[in-house]
Amino acid sequence: MYSNLWLIPFFPLVGSIFNGLFGKKIKNEAVIGGIATGLMFLSFLVAAQNFFKLLGDTEKIHELVIASWMTVGNFKLNWELLFDPLSAVMILVVTGVGTLIHLYSIGYMHGEAGYYRFFSYMNLFAFAMLMLVLGGNALVMF
């Protein structure tokens, strides 16, 4: 039911990688800022969709196992995302406020030399914050 949770941190990561690799070559501030802000907004939309699904759900804690990370004997550590009411509110805050900060920064950073780098780091920071909130165990969070 919550199989699209992985998209929430994935969109900012894609924006960070794209602007980091191609931002210097693009040199169009509208494209760079638009990609970074648009991907943050997509992340917000997926977060809102999952938040409203959670409101009507009787089970309030959901785990999405993405992959098995490492297995040592009987101990198995998974790459997983944990979605509960607290993380649902926090991802709405991170993606919502992050989108607004991105939107404001388009004008504020206009004409700066490291424009593409700034948006690459902003998306990377958003990815890190979302992994901190959604991480299902300590190794995924950090």
Secondary structure, 3 states (H helix, E strand, C coil): CCCCCCHHHHHHHHHHHHHHHHHHHHCCHHHHHHHHHHHHHHHHHHHHHHHHHHHCCCCCCEEEEEEEEEEECCEEEEEEEEECHHHHHHHHHHHHHHHHHHHHHHHHCCCCCCHHHHHHHHHHHHHHHHHHHHECCHHHHC
